[in-house]
Amino acid sequence: MLKIPELKRRIFFTLIMLAVYRVGCAIPTPGIDADALSAFFARYQGTLLGLFDMFSGGALERMSIFALGIMPYISASIILELLTVVVPHLAQLKKEGDEGRKKITQYARYGTVALALVQGFGIAVGLESMQSPGGAMVVPNPGWGFRIMTMITLTAGTAFIMWLGEQITERGIGNGISLIIFAGIVARMPSAISSTFQMVRLGEMSIFMMVIIVVMMVAVIAFICFVEQGQRRLPVQYAKRVVGRRMYGGQTTHLPLKINTSGVIPPIFASSIIMFPATIAQFIQIEWVQNAANAITPGGWIYSLLYVVLIFFFCYFYTAVTFNPEDVADNMKKFGGFIPGIRPGKRTAEYIDRVLTRITLGGAVYVSAVCVLPTVLISQFNVPFYFGGTALLIVVGVAMDTMAQIESHLLQRHYDGFMKKGMVRGR
């Protein structure tokens, strides 16, 4: 990698930007008692707060200037993606190529600032009512001064992270937004590894159990890599056509359909929907509300069942929103392409939709298995296996995409990739 000056510059730029992000995660928001906040978060692990804290790389638990993380930008982008189905103007922009995407990105930035202001105000008001188990107030001096300052600080932090991500995408290597989430998740791994060795040293976990956990970790990662690269390739034949004195077309290619078309969006949405009522119920001291909250907290069979059902729903829903078989069939017909044995146009769209529906079932089963595996092993078999779920899907997916981009740079200059035998499949 370091033999190519341009690639070396891109990698170093990416590492510097990620280092800036991690430094910002340690800068606290003014006006907060850090000790009281830390004690409060220790009490509410496994709720929506814990999920957001994972995506912010621990910045929410410390209430740093990057506490909101990149989630407002992701939410705004997903909302715009969904609106392209119902808003004709956005649908037209999506078809206009680079200029249309720039306009949609601009709308996403405005939406990010608006969401960050609303969430910042909500966090500020929530912080004023929080207190540690010992009774210490998280905000010693509440009021509108603290609320406005917190809104501005957190919104500026989110806007800066959004700018960092765009700079990494443009001048670094890999997708900047994904790498920022990746860095936040990976930053917690050293402490998790250290605590595991501490358990072995104190005799709380046997060496045999630790070996089993390591083997399972490797197996889960290999399984994710295998499925993420899985595709159903539909053969596409292009008819020959004469334009002037030149003959075009006549080649055979394929239409790749990924098994997991929706990526990590379904488990993120499913977790948020399930954990939101559980988080709200923590603050309502009514017996039946508390019982309902306990029933849908991670670890129970009701939580796992709801989680799987919602993952299946969002896998199909998000795939239907982001992939339109009719547009694909129309584009193929426009350029003289057809699937052998299938009529162009409506029949082709129906065939693609039928194939996509079947492979999405396999993708939903795969995502559900990876996300529910830690919960089942911990609650049913008492195996301390925390290596799985949404975080692992994000980490492995981002690592594979970044590695594929680096290898594409290497191949452009006739260098071998990371592996001498066989490059990364699917790029």
C-alpha positions in Angstrom: 0.0 0.0 0.0 2.8 2.4 0.9 4.5 2.1 -2.4 1.8 4.2 -4.1 2.2 7.9 -3.0 -1.5 8.8 -3.7 -2.8 5.8 -1.8 -0.4 6.4 1.1 -1.6 10.1 1.3 -5.2 8.9 1.3 -4.6 6.3 4.1 -2.7 8.8 6.3 -5.4 11.5 5.7 -8.1 9.0 6.8 -6.2 8.0 9.9 -5.6 11.7 10.9 -9.3 12.5 10.5 -10.3 9.5 12.6 -7.8 10.6 15.2 -9.4 14.0 15.3 -12.8 12.4 15.7 -11.6 10.3 18.7 -10.1 13.3 20.3 -13.4 15.2 20.0 -15.2 12.2 21.7 -13.2 13.0 24.9 -14.0 16.8 25.0 -17.0 17.2 27.4 -20.0 19.4 26.9 -19.9 22.3 29.5 -22.2 22.4 32.5 -22.4 18.6 33.2 -21.3 16.6 36.3 -19.3 13.8 34.5 -19.3 11.4 37.5 -23.1 11.6 38.0 -23.7 11.1 34.3 -21.4 8.0 34.2 -23.3 6.5 37.2 -26.6 7.2 35.4 -25.6 5.5 32.2 -24.3 2.4 34.1 -27.8 2.0 35.3 -29.5 2.1 31.9 -27.3 -0.1 29.8 -29.3 -2.3 27.3 -31.8 0.4 26.5 -32.0 2.9 23.6 -29.4 5.0 25.3 -26.9 2.1 25.2 -27.6 1.7 21.4 -27.0 5.3 20.6 -23.9 5.3 22.8 -22.5 2.4 20.8 -22.9 4.3 17.5 -21.3 7.4 19.1 -18.2 5.5 20.2 -18.9 6.2 23.9 -19.3 9.9 23.3 -22.9 9.9 24.6 -21.9 8.3 27.9 -19.3 11.0 28.5 -21.7 13.7 26.9 -18.9 15.0 24.8 -19.3 17.6 22.0 -19.8 14.6 19.6 -22.5 13.0 21.8 -25.1 12.9 19.0 -22.6 11.2 16.8 -23.5 10.8 13.1 -26.9 9.4 13.8 -28.8 12.6 12.8 -27.1 12.5 9.4 -27.9 8.8 8.9 -31.6 9.5 10.0 -31.9 12.4 7.6 -30.4 10.4 4.7 -32.7 7.5 5.4 -35.8 9.8 5.6 -34.8 11.4 2.3 -34.3 7.9 0.7 -37.8 6.9 1.8 -39.3 10.2 0.6 -38.0 9.6 -2.9 -40.8 7.1 -3.3 -43.6 9.5 -2.5 -42.1 12.9 -3.5 -41.9 13.3 -7.3 -39.3 16.1 -7.0 -36.9 13.9 -5.0 -37.5 11.0 -7.4 -36.6 13.2 -10.3 -33.4 14.5 -8.6 -32.3 10.9 -8.0 -32.4 10.2 -11.7 -30.4 13.3 -12.6 -27.0 11.7 -11.8 -24.3 13.6 -9.9 -26.1 16.9 -9.8 -29.2 15.4 -8.4 -27.3 13.5 -5.8 -25.5 16.7 -4.8 -28.9 18.4 -4.3 -30.2 15.5 -2.2 -27.0 15.5 -0.1 -27.6 19.3 0.5 -31.1 18.5 1.7 -29.7 15.8 4.0 -27.3 18.4 5.5 -30.2 20.8 6.3 -32.2 17.9 7.7 -29.2 16.9 9.8 -28.9 20.3 11.4 -32.6 20.4 12.1 -32.7 17.0 13.7 -29.5 17.8 15.7 -31.1 20.9 17.1 -34.3 19.1 18.1 -32.3 16.1 19.6 -29.9 18.5 21.3 -32.8 20.4 23.0 -34.4 17.0 24.1 -31.1 15.8 25.5 -30.6 19.1 27.4 -34.1 18.9 28.9 -33.5 15.3 29.8 -30.2 15.9 31.4 -31.7 18.5 33.7 -34.0 15.9 35.2 -31.4 13.2 35.5 -29.6 12.2 38.7 -27.2 9.5 39.6 -28.3 6.6 41.8 -26.6 8.5 44.7 -28.9 11.5 44.2 -26.4 13.9 42.6 -27.8 16.0 39.8 -26.2 15.6 36.3 -26.7 19.3 35.6 -25.8 21.4 38.6 -27.1 24.7 37.1 -30.1 24.0 34.9 -32.0 26.6 32.8 -32.3 28.1 29.3 -28.7 29.1 29.3 -27.6 25.5 29.6 -30.2 24.3 27.1 -29.2 26.8 24.4 -25.5 26.2 25.0 -26.0 22.4 24.8 -28.1 22.7 21.6 -25.4 24.8 19.8 -22.6 22.6 21.1 -24.1 19.2 20.1 -25.4 20.5 16.7 -21.9 22.0 15.9 -20.3 18.7 16.9 -22.6 16.7 14.6 -22.0 19.1 11.7 -18.3 18.8 12.2 -18.5 15.0 12.2 -20.6 15.2 9.0 -17.8 17.4 7.4 -15.1 14.9 8.6 -17.0 12.1 7.0 -17.3 13.9 3.7 -13.6 14.9 3.7 -12.7 11.2 4.3 -14.9 10.1 1.4 -13.5 12.7 -0.9 -9.8 12.9 0.0 -9.3 9.7 2.0 -10.1 6.0 1.5 -13.4 4.3 2.1 -16.8 5.7 3.0 -16.2 8.5 5.6 -19.5 8.1 7.5 -19.2 4.4 7.8 -15.6 4.6 8.9 -16.6 7.1 11.7 -19.1 4.6 13.0 -16.5 1.8 12.6 -14.0 3.8 14.6 -16.5 4.4 17.4 -17.3 0.7 17.7 -13.7 -0.6 17.4 -12.5 1.9 20.1 -14.3 -0.3 22.7 -12.6 -3.5 21.7 -9.4 -3.1 23.8 -11.4 -2.7 27.0 -13.6 -5.7 26.1 -10.5 -7.8 25.5 -8.9 -6.6 28.7 -12.0 -7.5 30.7 -12.1 -11.0 29.2 -8.5 -11.7 30.2 -9.3 -10.3 33.6 -12.2 -12.8 34.0 -9.8 -15.6 33.0 -7.2 -14.4 35.5 -9.7 -14.2 38.4 -11.1 -17.6 37.6 -14.6 -16.4 36.5 -14.0 -17.9 33.1 -12.1 -21.1 32.2 -9.4 -21.1 29.4 -11.4 -23.8 27.6 -14.4 -21.4 27.5 -12.3 -18.6 26.2 -10.9 -20.8 23.4 -14.5 -21.8 22.4 -15.5 -18.1 22.3 -12.5 -17.2 20.1 -13.4 -20.1 17.7 -17.0 -18.8 17.6 -15.8 -15.3 16.9 -13.8 -16.4 13.9 -16.7 -18.6 12.6 -19.2 -15.7 12.9 -16.8 -13.3 11.0 -16.2 -15.9 8.3 -20.0 -16.5 8.0 -20.7 -12.7 7.7 -17.9 -12.3 5.0 -19.3 -15.3 3.1 -22.9 -14.0 3.0 -22.1 -10.3 2.5 -20.3 -11.3 -0.7 -23.1 -13.6 -1.8 -24.9 -12.6 -5.0 -27.6 -14.0 -7.3 -26.4 -13.2 -10.8 -29.1 -12.9 -13.4 -27.8 -13.4 -16.9 -28.4 -10.4 -19.2 -28.0 -10.5 -23.0 -27.6 -7.3 -25.0 -28.8 -7.4 -28.6 -26.6 -6.1 -31.4 -27.5 -2.7 -32.9 -25.9 -0.6 -35.6 -25.3 3.1 -35.0 -23.8 4.8 -38.1 -21.0 2.5 -39.2 -20.4 1.0 -35.8 -22.0 -2.1 -34.3 -22.8 -2.0 -30.5 -24.0 -4.6 -28.1 -24.0 -8.3 -28.5 -22.3 -9.0 -25.2 -23.5 -11.1 -22.3 -23.3 -9.8 -18.7 -25.1 -10.3 -15.5 -27.3 -8.4 -13.0 -25.9 -8.9 -9.5 -28.5 -9.1 -6.7 -27.0 -9.1 -3.2 -28.4 -11.5 -0.7 -28.4 -8.8 2.0 -29.6 -5.8 -0.1 -30.7 -3.8 2.9 -27.4 -3.9 4.8 -27.5 -3.0 8.5 -30.6 -0.8 8.3 -33.1 -3.5 9.5 -31.4 -4.3 12.8 -30.8 -0.6 13.6 -34.5 0.2 13.0 -35.7 -2.9 14.8 -33.5 -2.1 17.9 -34.6 1.5 18.0 -38.3 0.6 17.8 -38.1 -2.1 20.5 -35.9 -0.2 22.9 -37.8 3.1 22.6 -40.8 2.1 24.8 -38.4 0.2 27.2 -36.4 3.4 27.6 -39.4 5.6 28.2 -40.9 3.0 30.7 -37.7 3.2 32.8 -38.8 6.7 33.9 -42.5 5.7 34.6 -42.7 4.2 38.1 -45.9 2.2 37.5 -45.8 -1.6 38.2 -47.5 -2.8 35.0 -45.4 -0.4 32.9 -42.2 -1.7 34.5 -43.3 -5.3 33.9 -43.9 -4.6 30.3 -40.5 -2.9 30.0 -38.8 -5.9 31.5 -40.5 -8.2 29.1 -39.1 -6.4 26.0 -35.5 -5.8 27.3 -32.7 -7.8 25.7 -32.4 -11.3 27.0 -36.0 -12.4 27.0 -37.7 -14.6 24.4 -40.3 -11.8 23.8 -37.6 -9.4 22.9 -35.9 -11.9 20.6 -39.1 -12.8 18.8 -40.1 -9.1 18.3 -36.5 -8.4 17.1 -36.6 -11.1 14.5 -40.1 -10.2 13.2 -39.1 -6.5 12.9 -35.8 -7.4 11.1 -37.8 -9.5 8.6 -40.2 -6.6 8.0 -37.5 -3.9 7.5 -35.4 -6.2 5.3 -38.3 -6.5 2.8 -39.5 -2.9 3.4 -36.1 -1.2 2.8 -35.3 -3.5 -0.1 -38.6 -2.5 -1.8 -37.8 1.2 -1.2 -34.2 1.3 -2.4 -34.5 -1.3 -5.3 -37.1 -0.8 -8.0 -37.3 -3.7 -10.4 -39.4 -1.7 -12.9 -36.7 0.9 -13.3 -34.1 -1.8 -13.8 -36.3 -3.5 -16.4 -36.9 -0.2 -18.2 -33.2 0.6 -18.3 -32.4 -2.8 -19.7 -35.1 -2.5 -22.4 -33.9 1.0 -23.3 -30.4 -0.3 -24.1 -31.5 -3.5 -25.8 -30.9 -5.8 -22.9 -33.0 -8.8 -21.9 -32.9 -11.8 -19.6 -32.8 -15.0 -21.7 -36.3 -16.7 -21.7 -38.0 -13.6 -20.2 -39.8 -10.9 -22.2 -38.5 -7.4 -21.8 -40.5 -4.9 -19.8 -43.2 -5.9 -17.3 -42.4 -9.6 -17.4 -38.7 -8.9 -16.6 -39.7 -6.6 -13.7 -41.9 -9.3 -12.3 -39.1 -11.9 -12.6 -36.5 -9.7 -10.9 -39.0 -8.9 -8.1 -39.7 -12.6 -7.6 -36.0 -13.5 -7.4 -35.3 -10.6 -5.1 -38.2 -11.6 -2.8 -36.7 -15.1 -2.5 -33.1 -14.1 -1.8 -34.3 -11.4 0.7 -35.7 -14.2 2.8 -32.3 -15.7 3.0 -30.8 -12.3 3.9 -33.4 -11.7 6.6 -32.6 -15.1 8.2 -28.9 -14.3 8.1 -29.2 -10.9 9.7 -31.6 -12.2 12.3 -29.2 -15.1 13.2 -26.2 -12.8 13.6 -28.1 -10.3 15.7 -29.9 -12.7 18.0 -26.9 -15.1 18.5 -25.3 -13.2 21.4 -28.7 -12.8 23.2 -29.5 -16.5 22.9 -26.0 -17.7 24.0 -26.0 -15.4 27.0 -29.5 -15.9 28.2 -30.1 -19.6 27.4 -26.6 -21.2 27.6 -24.9 -18.7 29.9 -22.0 -18.3 27.4 -20.5 -14.8 27.7 -20.5 -14.2 24.0 -20.8 -10.5 23.2 -19.3 -10.6 19.8 -22.2 -10.3 17.4 -25.2 -8.2 16.5 -25.4 -4.9 14.6 -22.0 -3.7 15.6 -20.3 -6.7 14.1 -22.2 -6.4 10.9 -21.1 -2.8 10.6 -17.5 -3.5 11.5 -17.1 -6.4 9.0 -19.0 -4.7 6.2 -17.0 -1.5 6.5 -13.7 -3.3 6.7 -14.5 -5.3 3.6 -15.6 -2.2 1.6 -12.5 -0.3 2.6 -10.2 -3.3 1.8 -11.9 -3.6 -1.6 -11.2 0.1 -2.4 -7.6 -0.2 -1.4 -7.2 -3.3 -3.6 -8.8 -1.5 -6.5 -6.1 1.3 -6.1 -3.4 -1.4 -6.1 -4.7 -3.2 -9.2 -4.8 0.1 -11.1 -1.1 0.3 -10.8 -0.5 -3.5 -11.4 0.3 -4.3 -7.8 -0.9 -7.5 -6.1 -3.6 -7.2 -3.5 -3.4 -8.3 0.1 -3.7 -12.0 -0.9 -1.6 -13.6 -3.5 -4.2 -16.2 -4.4 -7.5 -14.7 -5.2 -8.6 -11.1 -4.5 -11.7 -9.9 -2.6 -14.6 -11.5 -4.3 -17.5 -9.3 -5.3 -15.7 -6.0 -5.9 
